[in-house]
Amino acid sequence: MSRSVDAPSPASDTLNDFTAEASQARRVVVLISGNGSNLQALIDAQAYDELGGEIVAVISNQADAYGLKRARDAGIDAVALPHREYDSREAFDGALIKVIERHEPDLIVLAGFMRILTPLFVQRFYGRLLNIHPSLLPAYQGLDTHARALDDGVTEHGCSVHFVTEELDGGPVVVQAAVTVDAGDDAASLKDKVHAREHLIYPIAVKWFLEGRLQLGQQGPILDGMPLPPQGLRLSHADAAEELDEE
């Protein structure tokens, strides 16, 4: 014989008193070595609720990096971890891993971090490491990209956001922004143009990741469930100029 169960009275209905907890913001640690202009772009995006998460710490291998002041001014934990105090690259990266993991990040963002990372470091955070590079990868990996592009007489240059792998500047590309190289450009003017595009696309890529739209799959980056092409998404010079209100 079935048994009836009385419905709870309104006074005892605990569902009426239930309040859902707000989901915790996804956490970001940013690594820098110098001025931190890309860090500032990320801080500004966060201030306008356009980052998709929270920068919980900024770590620099240079104690006098201006980016640490940017972090402190924004109320973000700023940590100096001078690499010269360690006997080897492996020892420094081991200490860096410990500092990063204290902050329990969902994503580690390299923003002008001028250190070659060890395989131990890359593997520890594989799939959670983003970097921005001042060229249209795979062109001009390494340093002095603007001068090298000018020496080669290219008509188009730019920047790339990519996942970090053990290959220097060789990880899978997520998004790029192009800039036209004008006849009167020198390394300084080209750097300024590229910087503006870096500040445009880096917060976008970080937001994609933090919102769960971007992942690093076995075959490369995946955005909204679709594999990206080898050079990622490409923002043309005209499209970037429109977003930046350039003339």
VEXDOMAR-15176 format. One line per 5 residues: number of its first residue (from 1); for each residue z, y, x of N, C-alpha, C, CB. Coordinates in steps of 0.02 Angstrom, whole numbers, plus 50000, padded with zeros to 5 digits. Glycine has a CB too. Layout:
! residues N
NUM> Z,Y,X,Z,Y,X,Z,Y,X,Z,Y,X ~ ...
//
This chain:
! residues 247
1> 50000,49941,50043,50000,50000,50000,50000,50062,50045,50062,50000,49952 ~ 49957,50109,50029,49954,50170,50070,50013,50214,50055,49890,50208,50057 ~ 50028,50255,50104,50085,50299,50099,50062,50371,50101,50135,50285,50156 ~ 50085,50412,50054,50065,50481,50054,50107,50522,50102,50069,50511,49983 ~ 50076,50573,50130,50112,50618,50175,50109,50688,50146,50082,50616,50248
6> 50167,50717,50137,50168,50785,50109,50139,50835,50158,50240,50805,50090 ~ 50099,50881,50134,50072,50935,50176,50128,50981,50197,50017,50974,50140 ~ 50128,51006,50257,50181,51051,50279,50179,51115,50239,50176,51066,50354 ~ 50237,51143,50227,50241,51206,50192,50218,51262,50238,50313,51220,50167 ~ 50195,51318,50211,50173,51374,50253,50225,51395,50304,50154,51433,50211
11> 50288,51390,50285,50341,51412,50331,50346,51367,50391,50407,51415,50295 ~ 50326,51302,50383,50332,51256,50439,50266,51245,50474,50360,51190,50414 ~ 50214,51280,50453,50147,51271,50483,50145,51307,50551,50091,51297,50435 ~ 50156,51268,50603,50160,51300,50669,50093,51327,50692,50186,51249,50721 ~ 50038,51302,50661,49972,51328,50681,49967,51403,50668,49917,51291,50645
16> 50004,51426,50616,50002,51497,50601,50032,51539,50657,50038,51511,50536 ~ 50076,51508,50695,50111,51545,50749,50078,51534,50817,50183,51524,50752 ~ 50024,51494,50819,49993,51477,50882,49949,51534,50907,49951,51412,50876 ~ 49959,51551,50971,49917,51602,51003,49883,51571,51063,49959,51664,51024 ~ 49817,51572,51064,49780,51542,51120,49792,51583,51183,49704,51538,51104
21> 49801,51548,51238,49810,51581,51303,49743,51606,51328,49843,51534,51355 ~ 49743,51665,51356,49681,51692,51385,49662,51649,51445,49690,51766,51405 ~ 49597,51634,51451,49575,51594,51507,49584,51633,51572,49501,51572,51498 ~ 49602,51599,51624,49617,51632,51688,49552,51653,51721,49657,51586,51734 ~ 49550,51713,51749,49490,51738,51782,49473,51695,51842,49500,51812,51803
26> 49409,51683,51853,49387,51647,51912,49400,51689,51973,49313,51627,51906 ~ 49417,51656,52028,49444,51689,52086,49393,51690,52144,49509,51655,52109 ~ 49390,51748,52177,49343,51758,52232,49380,51781,52294,49289,51810,52211 ~ 49362,51753,52351,49383,51777,52416,49321,51803,52453,49420,51721,52458 ~ 49326,51862,52481,49270,51893,52516,49286,51896,52591,49255,51964,52488
31> 49238,51875,52632,49245,51877,52705,49201,51933,52732,49226,51809,52737 ~ 49229,51975,52775,49193,52032,52803,49208,52037,52878,49212,52097,52767 ~ 49167,52079,52911,49181,52096,52981,49180,52170,52994,49131,52062,53025 ~ 49152,52209,52947,49144,52280,52963,49154,52326,52904,49077,52291,52990 ~ 49102,52368,52892,49108,52422,52844,49122,52399,52772,49045,52462,52845
36> 49091,52345,52752,49105,52317,52686,49069,52352,52629,49177,52320,52673 ~ 49006,52372,52639,48970,52405,52584,48954,52356,52528,48906,52437,52610 ~ 48938,52294,52546,48926,52244,52494,48992,52226,52459,48895,52181,52524 ~ 49046,52226,52496,49112,52217,52465,49123,52271,52413,49168,52217,52517 ~ 49107,52334,52430,49117,52389,52383,49075,52379,52320,49100,52455,52415
41> 49014,52353,52328,48972,52340,52270,49004,52288,52225,48902,52316,52292 ~ 49036,52238,52254,49071,52187,52215,49133,52216,52181,49091,52128,52259 ~ 49170,52258,52217,49229,52291,52189,49209,52335,52130,49266,52334,52242 ~ 49154,52372,52138,49130,52416,52083,49109,52374,52023,49071,52459,52108 ~ 49076,52319,52034,49056,52275,51979,49117,52248,51943,49013,52217,52004
46> 49168,52230,51980,49230,52206,51949,49263,52261,51907,49280,52181,52003 ~ 49262,52322,51932,49292,52378,51896,49258,52389,51829,49289,52442,51938 ~ 49194,52374,51825,49156,52382,51763,49152,52316,51723,49086,52408,51777 ~ 49193,52267,51743,49194,52202,51709,49126,52169,51711,49218,52211,51637 ~ 49091,52175,51767,49024,52147,51774,49020,52097,51832,48974,52203,51785
51> 49078,52070,51853,49078,52022,51908,49089,51951,51884,49133,52041,51958 ~ 49121,51944,51827,49134,51877,51801,49196,51845,51829,49076,51833,51816 ~ 49235,51882,51867,49296,51856,51896,49334,51910,51932,49281,51798,51943 ~ 49380,51889,51976,49425,51935,52010,49425,51922,52085,49497,51929,51983 ~ 49416,51975,52124,49422,51969,52197,49497,51967,52213,49386,52029,52234
56> 49521,51911,52238,49593,51903,52249,49612,51916,52322,49614,51833,52229 ~ 49564,51915,52367,49579,51929,52438,49516,51947,52475,49614,51868,52471 ~ 49525,51990,52525,49472,52007,52573,49499,51991,52642,49450,52083,52568 ~ 49462,51952,52680,49483,51930,52746,49433,51953,52798,49492,51852,52749 ~ 49457,51981,52853,49412,52004,52906,49433,51975,52973,49412,52081,52910
61> 49384,51958,53013,49398,51936,53082,49406,51995,53129,49342,51890,53107 ~ 49398,52056,53103,49408,52117,53141,49463,52158,53108,49342,52159,53146 ~ 49518,52169,53144,49576,52203,53115,49561,52274,53094,49634,52202,53163 ~ 49512,52307,53127,49497,52377,53112,49438,52384,53064,49483,52414,53176 ~ 49417,52331,53032,49360,52335,52986,49375,52383,52928,49343,52265,52959
66> 49329,52428,52915,49339,52477,52861,49343,52443,52793,49284,52529,52862 ~ 49310,52385,52788,49313,52349,52725,49383,52330,52704,49271,52287,52730 ~ 49429,52322,52751,49499,52307,52733,49530,52366,52697,49540,52290,52796 ~ 49512,52427,52717,49537,52486,52681,49508,52488,52611,49519,52551,52719 ~ 49445,52471,52604,49415,52468,52537,49455,52421,52492,49341,52446,52541
71> 49473,52363,52520,49511,52314,52482,49579,52342,52462,49520,52249,52522 ~ 49615,52371,52510,49682,52398,52496,49678,52453,52443,49715,52425,52560 ~ 49627,52496,52449,49619,52551,52401,49608,52524,52330,49561,52596,52421 ~ 49579,52464,52326,49565,52434,52261,49622,52388,52237,49501,52394,52264 ~ 49676,52386,52276,49733,52344,52258,49722,52271,52270,49749,52354,52187
76> 49679,52255,52317,49662,52185,52333,49697,52165,52398,49585,52174,52339 ~ 49722,52105,52401,49755,52080,52461,49706,52082,52520,49781,52007,52450 ~ 49724,52119,52573,49680,52127,52631,49713,52092,52691,49668,52203,52647 ~ 49676,52047,52722,49704,52005,52775,49661,52012,52838,49707,51931,52753 ~ 49692,52030,52893,49659,52030,52958,49675,51965,52995,49680,52092,53000
81> 49622,51931,53017,49630,51869,53054,49584,51873,53115,49613,51806,53009 ~ 49607,51908,53168,49563,51919,53226,49544,51854,53260,49598,51965,53276 ~ 49479,51844,53267,49455,51780,53295,49471,51774,53370,49380,51772,53284 ~ 49480,51831,53403,49493,51828,53475,49562,51800,53491,49486,51898,53505 ~ 49605,51793,53441,49671,51765,53453,49670,51688,53453,49719,51790,53399
86> 49611,51659,53444,49606,51586,53441,49564,51561,53499,49575,51563,53373 ~ 49581,51502,53523,49550,51475,53584,49479,51450,53573,49592,51420,53611 ~ 49462,51434,53511,49396,51406,53498,49373,51424,53428,49398,51329,53506 ~ 49309,51416,53417,49281,51428,53350,49312,51381,53299,49205,51420,53351 ~ 49325,51319,53320,49355,51270,53275,49426,51290,53256,49354,51201,53307
91> 49464,51315,53305,49533,51336,53291,49535,51395,53242,49569,51354,53356 ~ 49489,51443,53253,49487,51500,53208,49468,51478,53137,49437,51552,53233 ~ 49416,51437,53132,49395,51415,53065,49449,51374,53031,49331,51374,53070 ~ 49487,51336,53069,49543,51299,53040,49595,51346,53010,49575,51254,53092 ~ 49611,51399,53046,49658,51449,53021,49630,51485,52961,49677,51498,53075
96> 49565,51501,52964,49532,51536,52909,49534,51493,52845,49460,51554,52927 ~ 49521,51429,52852,49524,51384,52794,49593,51387,52761,49509,51311,52816 ~ 49646,51386,52802,49714,51388,52775,49727,51452,52736,49765,51379,52830 ~ 49704,51509,52765,49715,51573,52731,49677,51575,52665,49694,51632,52777 ~ 49615,51553,52667,49574,51553,52606,49605,51509,52552,49502,51529,52621
101> 49627,51449,52571,49651,51402,52521,49716,51424,52489,49660,51334,52552 ~ 49754,51467,52522,49814,51495,52491,49797,51535,52428,49852,51540,52540 ~ 49736,51562,52426,49715,51604,52370,49678,51564,52316,49671,51660,52395 ~ 49668,51500,52327,49639,51455,52277,49575,51483,52246,49689,51440,52222 ~ 49525,51499,52287,49464,51531,52260,49417,51480,52227,49428,51568,52314
106> 49381,51505,52178,49324,51468,52150,49262,51479,52192,49312,51488,52077 ~ 49259,51536,52225,49199,51555,52263,49220,51595,52325,49151,51597,52220 ~ 49186,51582,52381,49195,51620,52442,49130,51658,52455,49214,51574,52503 ~ 49135,51724,52463,49077,51767,52470,49077,51797,52540,49076,51823,52416 ~ 49023,51786,52577,49016,51817,52643,48979,51883,52634,48977,51769,52692
111> 49012,51937,52655,48984,52004,52646,48985,52040,52713,49024,52045,52592 ~ 48936,52023,52755,48936,52051,52822,48987,52018,52867,48948,52125,52820 ~ 48996,51953,52859,49044,51915,52901,49005,51889,52961,49077,51855,52861 ~ 49017,51919,53019,48976,51908,53078,49003,51851,53121,48971,51972,53119 ~ 49010,51793,53091,49033,51734,53126,48989,51675,53107,49108,51719,53111
116> 48971,51635,53157,48937,51572,53142,48990,51521,53123,48894,51547,53204 ~ 48984,51494,53064,49036,51449,53037,49026,51378,53062,49035,51450,52961 ~ 49081,51344,53075,49078,51275,53098,49061,51228,53041,49145,51254,53130 ~ 49035,51168,53057,49022,51119,53004,49084,51102,52964,48994,51055,53035 ~ 49142,51101,52996,49205,51087,52960,49215,51137,52904,49265,51088,53008
121> 49205,51201,52919,49215,51253,52869,49164,51247,52813,49210,51323,52902 ~ 49101,51239,52831,49048,51236,52780,49059,51177,52733,48979,51231,52813 ~ 49077,51120,52761,49086,51061,52720,49147,51068,52675,49093,50999,52763 ~ 49199,51102,52698,49259,51110,52658,49244,51149,52593,49313,51147,52698 ~ 49199,51199,52598,49185,51242,52540,49113,51235,52516,49200,51314,52557
126> 49081,51181,52533,49010,51172,52518,48998,51180,52442,48985,51102,52541 ~ 48946,51219,52426,48931,51232,52356,48970,51290,52327,48944,51171,52316 ~ 49018,51317,52365,49058,51374,52343,49053,51432,52392,49132,51353,52334 ~ 49001,51431,52433,48992,51483,52484,48926,51520,52472,48993,51452,52555 ~ 48930,51585,52462,48870,51626,52455,48867,51677,52512,48868,51662,52386
131> 48806,51691,52534,48795,51741,52586,48736,51785,52565,48781,51708,52656 ~ 48733,51846,52592,48675,51888,52582,48646,51905,52650,48693,51953,52543 ~ 48579,51901,52655,48545,51911,52719,48491,51964,52711,48515,51843,52745 ~ 48485,52010,52760,48437,52065,52753,48366,52047,52773,48460,52123,52795 ~ 48337,51998,52738,48266,51983,52744,48247,51939,52685,48251,51947,52812
136> 48183,51930,52677,48157,51884,52626,48152,51815,52659,48087,51908,52597 ~ 48208,51779,52657,48210,51713,52688,48155,51669,52660,48279,51680,52679 ~ 48126,51624,52702,48150,51605,52769,48127,51650,52826,48127,51536,52783 ~ 48096,51707,52812,48076,51752,52865,48137,51786,52896,48027,51805,52838 ~ 48135,51795,52961,48184,51835,52998,48256,51812,52989,48177,51907,52978
141> 48267,51749,53003,48336,51726,53007,48368,51758,53069,48340,51648,53010 ~ 48434,51766,53067,48469,51794,53125,48476,51870,53120,48433,51776,53187 ~ 48478,51902,53178,48495,51974,53183,48433,52017,53188,48540,51986,53243 ~ 48444,52083,53185,48392,52134,53196,48332,52124,53151,48370,52134,53268 ~ 48344,52108,53088,48289,52091,53043,48242,52149,53030,48317,52065,52978
146> 48270,52209,53023,48228,52267,53005,48180,52285,53063,48271,52328,52987 ~ 48207,52287,53124,48165,52302,53182,48111,52249,53191,48208,52308,53245 ~ 48129,52186,53182,48081,52132,53190,48026,52136,53137,48116,52063,53186 ~ 48045,52153,53076,47995,52160,53023,47946,52217,53039,48029,52172,52955 ~ 47973,52273,53063,47931,52329,53082,47885,52312,53140,47973,52391,53099
151> 47911,52277,53189,47871,52257,53247,47812,52213,53226,47914,52220,53299 ~ 47823,52173,53174,47770,52128,53150,47722,52162,53103,47801,52069,53115 ~ 47737,52224,53084,47691,52261,53041,47688,52235,52969,47624,52260,53070 ~ 47742,52205,52944,47740,52179,52876,47739,52236,52826,47801,52132,52863 ~ 47713,52222,52768,47710,52273,52715,47765,52263,52664,47643,52272,52681
156> 47800,52206,52667,47854,52192,52620,47913,52161,52656,47829,52144,52563 ~ 47972,52185,52639,48034,52162,52670,48084,52154,52613,48061,52213,52726 ~ 48148,52142,52627,48196,52136,52573,48259,52101,52593,48165,52100,52516 ~ 48291,52069,52544,48354,52035,52556,48358,51972,52512,48414,52082,52542 ~ 48403,51927,52531,48409,51863,52497,48482,51843,52491,48370,51808,52535
161> 48501,51819,52432,48566,51786,52422,48554,51711,52425,48599,51807,52353 ~ 48595,51677,52465,48585,51605,52473,48651,51569,52479,48541,51591,52534 ~ 48651,51506,52461,48708,51462,52475,48710,51449,52549,48703,51396,52434 ~ 48771,51442,52575,48780,51432,52647,48780,51357,52662,48847,51464,52671 ~ 48741,51339,52713,48741,51271,52739,48753,51276,52815,48673,51234,52724
166> 48750,51219,52848,48762,51219,52920,48706,51253,52959,48772,51148,52945 ~ 48648,51261,52929,48592,51295,52962,48600,51370,52954,48524,51271,52934 ~ 48600,51407,53009,48610,51479,53007,48556,51512,52964,48608,51508,53078 ~ 48577,51547,52911,48532,51583,52865,48479,51536,52836,48499,51641,52902 ~ 48495,51472,52833,48446,51423,52810,48463,51390,52745,48436,51372,52862
171> 48517,51411,52711,48537,51380,52649,48491,51397,52591,48607,51400,52632 ~ 48494,51359,52537,48450,51370,52480,48457,51439,52450,48464,51317,52426 ~ 48400,51471,52437,48399,51540,52413,48408,51542,52337,48333,51575,52433 ~ 48448,51590,52314,48461,51599,52243,48419,51656,52214,48536,51614,52231 ~ 48421,51714,52246,48385,51772,52221,48367,51818,52279,48428,51810,52168
176> 48309,51850,52273,48286,51897,52324,48266,51963,52290,48227,51868,52365 ~ 48267,52017,52329,48240,52081,52306,48195,52109,52360,48298,52131,52288 ~ 48135,52127,52342,48085,52150,52390,48084,52226,52394,48016,52124,52372 ~ 48061,52251,52452,48050,52322,52460,47985,52332,52499,48111,52355,52498 ~ 47947,52381,52479,47885,52397,52513,47901,52435,52577,47838,52439,52468
181> 47870,52415,52632,47879,52449,52696,47827,52505,52700,47872,52400,52757 ~ 47851,52566,52703,47806,52624,52706,47787,52640,52778,47838,52685,52673 ~ 47732,52677,52786,47708,52693,52853,47759,52732,52894,47643,52733,52848 ~ 47799,52774,52860,47847,52815,52896,47914,52783,52907,47856,52879,52860 ~ 47923,52721,52886,47989,52689,52892,48006,52673,52965,47991,52625,52851
186> 48070,52683,52982,48097,52657,53044,48152,52608,53025,48123,52714,53091 ~ 48186,52580,53075,48237,52530,53061,48293,52557,53017,48266,52503,53127 ~ 48311,52621,53028,48366,52651,52989,48347,52660,52916,48386,52718,53020 ~ 48287,52687,52903,48266,52698,52834,48255,52633,52798,48203,52741,52832 ~ 48229,52584,52833,48218,52518,52802,48285,52485,52786,48176,52473,52847
191> 48333,52493,52831,48400,52466,52819,48430,52496,52756,48445,52479,52879 ~ 48422,52561,52747,48450,52594,52687,48418,52566,52624,48439,52670,52691 ~ 48353,52557,52624,48319,52530,52566,48343,52459,52550,48242,52530,52577 ~ 48349,52419,52601,48371,52350,52591,48443,52348,52568,48363,52309,52656 ~ 48485,52391,52596,48555,52393,52575,48561,52406,52500,48593,52447,52614
196> 48522,52453,52475,48524,52468,52403,48508,52406,52362,48475,52524,52386 ~ 48461,52365,52385,48444,52304,52350,48497,52251,52357,48377,52278,52375 ~ 48529,52248,52415,48585,52202,52423,48640,52217,52372,48614,52206,52495 ~ 48656,52281,52365,48710,52301,52319,48690,52287,52246,48726,52375,52328 ~ 48626,52283,52233,48602,52268,52166,48608,52193,52150,48529,52290,52157
201> 48584,52150,52195,48577,52079,52177,48639,52037,52193,48518,52050,52212 ~ 48681,52060,52240,48738,52017,52259,48788,52009,52201,48774,52046,52320 ~ 48808,52064,52168,48853,52055,52111,48823,52012,52056,48872,52122,52082 ~ 48757,52016,52046,48725,51975,51995,48732,51901,52011,48651,51994,51989 ~ 48718,51882,52074,48723,51812,52094,48794,51787,52089,48696,51803,52165
206> 48842,51828,52110,48913,51809,52105,48932,51798,52032,48958,51863,52137 ~ 48910,51842,51988,48925,51835,51917,48895,51771,51889,48900,51895,51878 ~ 48833,51755,51907,48803,51693,51884,48847,51633,51903,48732,51684,51915 ~ 48871,51633,51965,48911,51576,51987,48977,51573,51949,48925,51581,52063 ~ 49011,51630,51944,49077,51631,51913,49074,51615,51838,49110,51698,51924
211> 49018,51630,51807,49010,51614,51736,48986,51543,51725,48961,51663,51705 ~ 48977,51505,51780,48956,51436,51773,48881,51427,51763,48992,51405,51717 ~ 48843,51480,51769,48771,51475,51759,48735,51450,51821,48742,51543,51739 ~ 48764,51462,51880,48733,51444,51944,48773,51390,51979,48727,51507,51989 ~ 48739,51338,52000,48770,51285,52040,48722,51265,52096,48789,51223,51996
216> 48750,51233,52147,48709,51203,52199,48704,51128,52185,48739,51216,52271 ~ 48646,51106,52163,48635,51036,52149,48610,50999,52211,48585,51029,52093 ~ 48599,50935,52203,48576,50894,52259,48508,50915,52285,48574,50820,52239 ~ 48466,50942,52240,48399,50963,52260,48393,51038,52271,48350,50941,52208 ~ 48449,51075,52263,48447,51147,52272,48482,51184,52216,48375,51171,52278
221> 48477,51250,52216,48512,51290,52165,48484,51277,52095,48507,51364,52182 ~ 48530,51279,52047,48513,51270,51976,48541,51329,51938,48541,51202,51948 ~ 48499,51363,51900,48521,51420,51859,48506,51405,51786,48485,51486,51882 ~ 48558,51408,51745,48551,51394,51673,48517,51326,51662,48510,51449,51639 ~ 48535,51277,51704,48510,51210,51695,48441,51197,51723,48510,51193,51625
226> 48409,51248,51753,48341,51241,51779,48341,51250,51855,48294,51292,51746 ~ 48307,51205,51892,48302,51213,51965,48265,51277,51982,48266,51152,51997 ~ 48289,51311,52034,48256,51372,52057,48201,51354,52106,48307,51420,52089 ~ 48149,51396,52112,48097,51385,52162,48124,51394,52232,48037,51433,52150 ~ 48087,51373,52284,48112,51375,52353,48139,51443,52376,48059,51353,52400
231> 48107,51497,52353,48131,51564,52373,48174,51595,52318,48072,51610,52389 ~ 48199,51555,52272,48242,51581,52219,48204,51627,52172,48301,51618,52249 ~ 48240,51665,52133,48209,51716,52091,48193,51777,52134,48256,51736,52032 ~ 48136,51808,52122,48113,51865,52163,48108,51927,52120,48046,51850,52197 ~ 48145,51979,52139,48140,52044,52108,48090,52085,52148,48210,52080,52103
236> 48036,52107,52116,47985,52145,52152,48011,52214,52172,47922,52152,52108 ~ 47973,52247,52215,47991,52315,52235,47995,52360,52173,47940,52343,52285 ~ 47946,52355,52129,47944,52398,52070,48003,52385,52024,47878,52389,52032 ~ 48019,52321,52013,48075,52305,51970,48141,52329,51999,48078,52229,51957 ~ 48150,52318,52064,48212,52340,52097,48217,52416,52096,48215,52315,52169
241> 48162,52450,52109,48162,52523,52109,48180,52550,52040,48093,52551,52130 ~ 48156,52517,51988,48173,52538,51920,48248,52529,51906,48132,52499,51868 ~ 48276,52472,51927,48347,52461,51918,48389,52510,51956,48365,52391,51938 ~ 48364,52532,52013,48402,52578,52057,48386,52651,52044,48388,52562,52129 ~ 48341,52664,51996,48320,52733,51980,48290,52767,52040,48379,52774,51953
246> 48253,52729,52080,48219,52759,52137,48154,52792,52114,48204,52705,52191 ~ 48135,52844,52148,48072,52878,52130,48012,52838,52154,48070,52948,52160
//
